[in-house]
Amino acid sequence: MPYLPTGRPQALARSRVFFELGRVHPCGREIGRLGDHPIFDVVEDEHGRRYRYSGVAPVGVAGFDPAALRSGEFIVARRLIYRLLPTP
């Protein structure tokens, strides 16, 4: 069965779609901050899937560019990019 992320699908110009993960909680250490928001090295969703911090999404004049996301990457908490970790 294909992986179906949790969260809200976001449609942008040119029919590009990305997923913003909604209900995640930290399960790793805090490694930094983006403004007043903490960045954790690993977060977990409500189904037990884990994601590792991958970077901050670039924002241009038109807003977030979904082309910045690679396969298996998702947005968490505004502009933080997390990559799905393989299941053990």
N, C-alpha and C positions, 0 to 999 in steps of 0.2 A: 504494500500500500504506500502511495507517495506521502511524503512528509507534508503536513498542513500546519503552517505556523499559526499561533494564536495572535490575536491583536486585530488592529483595524487595517484593512487594505487601503492604500492611499493611491488614487489615480492622479496622474499629473499629465501635463502636455505631452503630445505625441504618444498617447496611450501607454506610457510607461507606468508600471505598477510596482510599488514596493510595500513591504510590511513594516509597520511600527508595532513592536512588541509592547503589550500593555501591562500585564500583571507579571512582573518579574521581581525577584528579591535577590539581594546580594548573597553569594555563598563563597566569596573570596575576600581578599583584603582590599582596602581602599588604596588606589595607586595615584590618585590626583583629584582635581576638581575642574569643572567647567562652569565658571561663574560661581554660583552658590550650590551647584549640584555635584555630589560626590561621584567619582568614577571608580568602579570596582573592576578588578581583573576578571572575575567570573560572576555571571548572574544565572539564575535558574527560573524557568517559567513554571506555571501551575501544573504542568504535566511531567515535570522532572527533567526536561531537556536543558542542557547547559550551553552557555554562550560565552566566548572569551572576547574581551575588549579588543577592538581592531583599529580604532581611530575616531576622529571627529569628522563628520560630514561637512564638506565645503559648502558654503552658502554664497551665491552670487547675487546679482541684481534681481533676478527672477525668483530667488529663493533657493531651496535645496535642489540639487541636481541628482536625480536617481541614477544617472549613469556612473556616479562615483561608487555605487555599491557593486560588489562582485557577487557571484553565485554563493548562496549560503550566508549572506550578510543581511542584517536587519537593523533598523533604527530603534534605539531605546532612549527614552527620556530626552526628547528634543533632537539633538544632533549626534548622539553617541552611536557609533557603529559597533555591533557585536557580531561575531561569526559563530555559527552553530558548531558545537564540538561533536565529534563522532561518539556514538553510544559505546560504552565499554562492553 
